Amino acid sequence: MKFSTVSFLLLAGCSTGIPHEIRGDVYEVKNPFSPNAVDPEVEGVKGLQRRAIDPKGDQALVARGDVYEVKNPFSPNAVDPEVEEARGDIYEVKNPFSPNAVDPEVEGVKGLQERDIDPEEQEEEELGKTLRGRAIDHENDPDSAHLKPRAGGEKVKMDQLTNTRYKKPHAEIALIQAYNKYHKPLPPKLKKIAQHEADLIKNKLGMKGTASATPPQYYDSQYVVPVKIGTPAQQTYLNFDTGSSDLWVFSTDTYQPDQAGHILYKPDKSTTSKRLNGQTWSIRYGDGTGASGIVYTDKVQVGKTYVNKQAVESATEVSDGIASDKFSHGIMGLAMSSLNTVRPTPQNTYFQNVQNNLAVPVFTANLQKGKAGNYNFGYIDQGEYYGSIQFAKVKKGSPWWQINIEGYRIAAGAPWHKYNYSAIVDTGTTLLLLPGVLTNFYYRKVKGAYIDQDYGVWVFPCTSKLPSFYFGFGSYQGKVPGNYINYGRLTNTVCYGGIQSSDGIGFAILGDILLKAQFVVFDLKGQRVGFANKLTIKS
């Protein structure tokens, strides 16, 4: 039996912060922006070099009338002039006191004086005097005692591989995919779009009959991770998905026309493969489409880590759309084992089985904007984030990495608002889906934003500046920069928003739009998810 087309796309510079107040010794100098800039030799500014402030102190430039207070730019750890940032009435400048002082007329510094700095540019997270994150205190924090590194445990970094032919789906398609994944009925407008796109695919594939109302599948996966199965090892490439719990692959069992272009798992060529008689699996979506098959156990390797008798779900039937993605050859589900679809006996995920062999029983996701990221198993790389990792508990009994978010703010420096909502952390969802009320609040801050009547999603003029979105729980505030929220162009002048409403789904989904801006720790034993901010890309 062949299934109809189904959505199955799984996508897997912060500058130095300037504080409001000055700490440490400061010195007054004349306005370095004026046409008659201070001559250090005449005015004695150079003498400040012999009264260096604490080099560990924050560097700041603060306006006071026609005089500017500056921390000593001659100290050994002087501010990097390329990363100085404006705050309020302050302006970005290269160090005017350096031996090769900037000529305001030549370098255009004077021009900066004539424009206000956007409040969004006024605040960046402090990097804690270093770009290296703080380690988890497993000695003194009872909730983290299980994260003490185990001698001899495995550590592995798995880099994603990039599909150079990747074509990003439109935002409405990505939204439809999320509805289907979480078994939610499509709103009328999205349903109409889905049917239209499915008909396009039907014509493209030369299919006969009526296609199901599902989005197009000519959107290959963007990133995959190499995985080895069997003895001798057979390498394939899978999507890592924290929103599902099945490890399934294309194989020699797959309906033959759908094998074309795929790397196939060959259980009969593996000496460690064993069929689990009577066990089957089936993934279904909200519209009834999906994939299904039989189950083996075999050796599975991710980097240096491995499980000898891991359940490997071999696809016998798949949707045409799934088969059309020639870059991905299956899924590595990393949610809770209770979500696994094998029946009559659900099987453990790879991570559930491998965690006791790791140095630290966690895996981390370090997705990136515009390039491949990585997943680490068995350790937390302090070079991939800054500040502290803060944890949110997983909702008891949830099959997903489902946590409670407690507040938000829109744009740097804006007030923090308490607002509780449940959210799933899902590397297999493209968009950041938030409660409708938050989505509305966000786009009120975007000039010219509106819900497109044809596509049913938020769009905005591509020239509009997007504010950053902050989410939080406890004392943690995570940031998603505004440029990360620009999902792409609908037309030459209109762009899609990466934040869309989750109201039809029933819970928020923290997808790749957010995850690419965050360092995320998945702690299965502790039943919690950790977040830390990381350096982000400015555009």
LINNORNOR-V349011 format. One record per residue. RES is the residue in three letters. PHI is phi as a letter, one per 20 degrees, with the letter a starting at -180 (* if undefined). PSI is psi in degrees with one decimal (999 if undefined). Layout:
res->{RES	RES}
phi->{PHI	PHI}
psi->{PSI	PSI}
//
This chain:
res->{MET	LYS	PHE	SER	THR	VAL	SER	PHE	LEU	LEU	LEU	ALA	GLY	CYS	SER	THR	GLY	ILE	PRO	HIS	GLU	ILE	ARG	GLY	ASP	VAL	TYR	GLU	VAL	LYS	ASN	PRO	PHE	SER	PRO	ASN	ALA	VAL	ASP	PRO	GLU	VAL	GLU	GLY	VAL	LYS	GLY	LEU	GLN	ARG	ARG	ALA	ILE	ASP	PRO	LYS	GLY	ASP	GLN	ALA	LEU	VAL	ALA	ARG	GLY	ASP	VAL	TYR	GLU	VAL	LYS	ASN	PRO	PHE	SER	PRO	ASN	ALA	VAL	ASP	PRO	GLU	VAL	GLU	GLU	ALA	ARG	GLY	ASP	ILE	TYR	GLU	VAL	LYS	ASN	PRO	PHE	SER	PRO	ASN	ALA	VAL	ASP	PRO	GLU	VAL	GLU	GLY	VAL	LYS	GLY	LEU	GLN	GLU	ARG	ASP	ILE	ASP	PRO	GLU	GLU	GLN	GLU	GLU	GLU	GLU	LEU	GLY	LYS	THR	LEU	ARG	GLY	ARG	ALA	ILE	ASP	HIS	GLU	ASN	ASP	PRO	ASP	SER	ALA	HIS	LEU	LYS	PRO	ARG	ALA	GLY	GLY	GLU	LYS	VAL	LYS	MET	ASP	GLN	LEU	THR	ASN	THR	ARG	TYR	LYS	LYS	PRO	HIS	ALA	GLU	ILE	ALA	LEU	ILE	GLN	ALA	TYR	ASN	LYS	TYR	HIS	LYS	PRO	LEU	PRO	PRO	LYS	LEU	LYS	LYS	ILE	ALA	GLN	HIS	GLU	ALA	ASP	LEU	ILE	LYS	ASN	LYS	LEU	GLY	MET	LYS	GLY	THR	ALA	SER	ALA	THR	PRO	PRO	GLN	TYR	TYR	ASP	SER	GLN	TYR	VAL	VAL	PRO	VAL	LYS	ILE	GLY	THR	PRO	ALA	GLN	GLN	THR	TYR	LEU	ASN	PHE	ASP	THR	GLY	SER	SER	ASP	LEU	TRP	VAL	PHE	SER	THR	ASP	THR	TYR	GLN	PRO	ASP	GLN	ALA	GLY	HIS	ILE	LEU	TYR	LYS	PRO	ASP	LYS	SER	THR	THR	SER	LYS	ARG	LEU	ASN	GLY	GLN	THR	TRP	SER	ILE	ARG	TYR	GLY	ASP	GLY	THR	GLY	ALA	SER	GLY	ILE	VAL	TYR	THR	ASP	LYS	VAL	GLN	VAL	GLY	LYS	THR	TYR	VAL	ASN	LYS	GLN	ALA	VAL	GLU	SER	ALA	THR	GLU	VAL	SER	ASP	GLY	ILE	ALA	SER	ASP	LYS	PHE	SER	HIS	GLY	ILE	MET	GLY	LEU	ALA	MET	SER	SER	LEU	ASN	THR	VAL	ARG	PRO	THR	PRO	GLN	ASN	THR	TYR	PHE	GLN	ASN	VAL	GLN	ASN	ASN	LEU	ALA	VAL	PRO	VAL	PHE	THR	ALA	ASN	LEU	GLN	LYS	GLY	LYS	ALA	GLY	ASN	TYR	ASN	PHE	GLY	TYR	ILE	ASP	GLN	GLY	GLU	TYR	TYR	GLY	SER	ILE	GLN	PHE	ALA	LYS	VAL	LYS	LYS	GLY	SER	PRO	TRP	TRP	GLN	ILE	ASN	ILE	GLU	GLY	TYR	ARG	ILE	ALA	ALA	GLY	ALA	PRO	TRP	HIS	LYS	TYR	ASN	TYR	SER	ALA	ILE	VAL	ASP	THR	GLY	THR	THR	LEU	LEU	LEU	LEU	PRO	GLY	VAL	LEU	THR	ASN	PHE	TYR	TYR	ARG	LYS	VAL	LYS	GLY	ALA	TYR	ILE	ASP	GLN	ASP	TYR	GLY	VAL	TRP	VAL	PHE	PRO	CYS	THR	SER	LYS	LEU	PRO	SER	PHE	TYR	PHE	GLY	PHE	GLY	SER	TYR	GLN	GLY	LYS	VAL	PRO	GLY	ASN	TYR	ILE	ASN	TYR	GLY	ARG	LEU	THR	ASN	THR	VAL	CYS	TYR	GLY	GLY	ILE	GLN	SER	SER	ASP	GLY	ILE	GLY	PHE	ALA	ILE	LEU	GLY	ASP	ILE	LEU	LEU	LYS	ALA	GLN	PHE	VAL	VAL	PHE	ASP	LEU	LYS	GLY	GLN	ARG	VAL	GLY	PHE	ALA	ASN	LYS	LEU	THR	ILE	LYS	SER}
phi->{*	d	e	e	g	c	f	b	f	c	e	g	*	f	e	g	f	d	f	f	d	e	d	n	f	c	c	e	c	f	g	f	e	f	g	e	g	g	e	g	f	f	e	n	f	g	f	f	g	e	c	f	f	g	f	e	f	f	e	b	c	c	f	b	m	e	d	d	e	c	f	g	f	e	f	g	d	g	g	f	f	f	d	f	c	f	b	m	e	e	c	f	b	f	g	f	d	f	g	d	f	f	e	g	f	f	e	n	f	g	f	f	f	e	c	f	e	g	g	f	e	e	c	c	f	f	e	m	m	b	e	e	f	e	f	f	e	f	e	d	e	f	f	d	g	f	e	f	g	e	g	n	f	e	c	b	d	d	f	f	d	e	e	f	d	f	c	f	f	f	f	f	f	f	f	f	f	f	g	f	f	d	l	d	f	f	g	g	f	f	f	f	f	f	f	f	f	f	f	f	f	g	f	f	e	m	f	d	n	d	f	f	f	c	f	f	d	e	c	f	f	e	c	c	c	f	c	d	c	n	c	f	f	d	e	c	c	c	e	e	c	e	d	b	c	d	e	c	b	f	b	f	e	f	g	g	g	e	f	g	n	d	f	d	f	d	f	f	e	d	f	d	e	b	f	e	f	n	d	c	c	b	d	c	d	g	e	n	e	r	b	b	r	d	c	c	d	a	f	c	c	c	m	e	e	b	c	f	c	e	f	d	e	e	f	d	c	b	f	g	f	f	f	f	e	e	e	d	c	q	c	d	f	c	e	f	f	f	e	f	e	f	c	e	d	g	d	f	f	g	f	g	f	e	g	f	e	e	f	c	f	b	c	c	d	c	f	c	e	m	b	f	d	b	d	d	d	n	a	d	e	f	e	d	b	c	m	d	e	d	d	d	f	f	g	g	n	f	e	d	e	d	c	d	e	d	a	b	b	c	n	f	n	f	f	e	d	f	a	e	b	e	b	d	e	c	f	e	d	f	e	e	d	c	g	g	f	f	f	f	g	f	f	f	e	d	f	n	f	a	e	f	f	e	d	m	c	f	c	b	f	f	e	f	e	e	f	f	d	d	c	a	b	l	e	e	c	e	d	d	g	g	f	f	e	f	f	q	e	e	c	f	d	d	d	e	e	f	e	c	f	d	g	f	e	o	b	f	c	e	e	f	g	e	f	f	e	c	e	c	d	d	d	f	f	e	l	b	c	d	c	b	f	b	f	d	e	e	c}
psi->{134.8	135.9	158.3	175.6	138.7	149.4	128.2	26.1	123.6	106.2	95.2	999	84.7	129.0	165.6	133.3	142.6	119.8	160.6	-39.4	160.0	136.4	145.2	-174.4	139.6	160.8	144.0	136.6	164.9	162.3	111.8	-6.1	-11.5	157.2	-33.3	70.9	151.6	132.8	110.6	-34.4	-36.7	-46.3	-6.5	12.6	-37.0	-28.8	-21.0	-22.4	-28.7	-0.3	51.3	140.1	173.8	116.3	-16.0	-9.9	161.5	144.3	139.5	153.9	116.7	128.7	139.0	92.5	-129.1	7.1	144.7	133.1	132.9	137.5	154.8	111.6	-3.2	-2.2	159.5	-33.2	49.3	153.7	133.4	115.2	-22.0	-19.0	2.8	141.0	147.5	152.2	120.3	-117.0	13.3	156.4	148.5	126.9	154.6	157.7	109.0	-10.0	-0.4	160.9	-34.9	69.1	144.8	134.3	111.0	-35.0	-35.4	-46.3	-7.7	14.0	-36.4	-35.1	-30.8	-26.1	-22.3	-1.6	145.0	149.8	130.0	133.4	-28.6	-28.6	-2.7	-17.7	124.2	148.8	140.7	141.4	11.7	33.7	5.8	157.3	3.9	130.3	160.3	140.5	153.8	134.0	81.0	-11.9	-39.8	-12.4	108.1	-28.7	-14.9	9.1	-33.5	-6.4	7.9	126.1	137.3	127.0	132.1	-4.7	156.2	147.0	134.9	137.9	125.5	107.9	140.4	152.4	141.1	135.1	107.4	-12.8	14.6	137.0	116.1	132.8	151.3	158.7	-37.3	-31.0	-43.8	-35.9	-41.9	-39.9	-40.3	-43.0	-46.5	-41.2	-37.9	21.2	40.4	137.4	142.2	136.8	155.4	-44.6	-44.5	-34.2	-41.1	-42.2	-42.9	-43.0	-41.4	-45.7	-37.3	-38.3	-36.5	-40.6	-40.2	-44.5	-36.9	-40.5	-7.9	27.1	154.6	155.2	-169.8	125.9	150.3	159.0	77.6	157.1	167.5	150.6	10.4	43.2	94.3	164.7	146.6	-39.6	145.6	169.3	135.5	136.4	140.9	138.3	136.4	177.2	116.1	160.9	135.1	115.9	135.0	-178.8	122.4	153.9	132.1	120.9	111.0	4.2	7.9	173.1	20.2	134.9	100.4	152.4	155.7	145.3	-179.6	-9.4	-14.9	142.8	123.1	-44.7	-25.6	-4.5	-23.0	127.6	-1.1	148.9	126.2	132.9	130.3	89.8	-30.8	-12.3	1.4	126.2	-13.7	5.3	137.6	127.4	133.8	93.3	136.8	-5.6	131.5	165.8	156.0	122.1	124.3	148.0	177.0	-26.1	7.5	-4.8	169.8	-149.1	156.0	170.7	-156.1	175.4	137.7	165.4	143.7	169.5	129.9	132.4	131.8	104.4	-130.5	-11.0	152.1	157.7	128.5	-36.5	59.9	137.8	123.3	116.2	115.3	121.0	127.1	-31.9	135.5	158.0	150.3	-36.5	-39.4	-45.1	-26.1	-15.3	97.8	-3.9	-30.6	141.7	21.5	-171.5	139.7	98.9	133.3	19.4	-161.6	147.0	-23.9	-15.0	-8.3	140.8	0.9	135.0	145.5	-4.8	102.6	146.2	154.5	148.8	165.6	-44.5	-38.2	-41.2	-32.2	-14.8	-34.0	-11.3	-3.4	155.6	-42.2	128.7	62.3	162.8	153.0	150.7	124.1	70.3	154.8	152.6	124.1	6.3	170.1	143.3	-150.2	157.4	134.4	137.6	127.0	-0.2	163.8	114.3	109.2	-13.4	-4.0	4.6	173.7	163.3	-155.1	151.4	127.9	139.8	144.4	135.8	143.1	139.9	128.1	128.4	-4.2	139.7	-6.5	173.1	76.0	122.4	171.9	125.4	140.1	-9.3	175.9	164.4	157.4	109.7	146.5	138.4	-7.1	160.0	149.5	132.6	134.7	131.0	113.2	132.9	152.5	140.7	143.4	132.8	109.4	106.5	-11.0	6.5	134.4	-46.6	167.4	108.5	118.7	159.8	143.6	-37.5	-38.5	-39.0	-43.7	-44.9	-43.2	-50.3	-12.3	-22.9	-0.8	117.6	124.0	7.7	146.2	164.2	119.8	127.6	-24.8	-35.2	-16.6	22.2	160.6	133.1	169.2	159.4	133.1	-17.8	-11.0	143.2	130.8	130.4	157.1	153.8	132.0	137.1	160.3	166.1	144.6	-127.8	1.5	139.1	112.1	145.0	135.7	107.5	150.5	-38.3	-19.1	-22.5	-10.9	103.2	-30.6	178.1	135.4	-44.0	-172.6	-23.7	-13.9	132.4	153.3	145.5	137.7	-13.7	126.8	168.5	140.0	8.8	-37.4	-11.6	-33.8	-12.7	158.5	155.9	117.5	88.3	-163.4	-28.4	-43.9	-43.1	-26.5	-17.2	-2.4	151.6	125.8	132.8	126.7	109.1	94.5	-44.9	-38.0	-5.1	58.6	163.0	131.1	144.5	145.0	150.3	158.0	166.5	133.1	162.6	129.3	143.0	999}
//
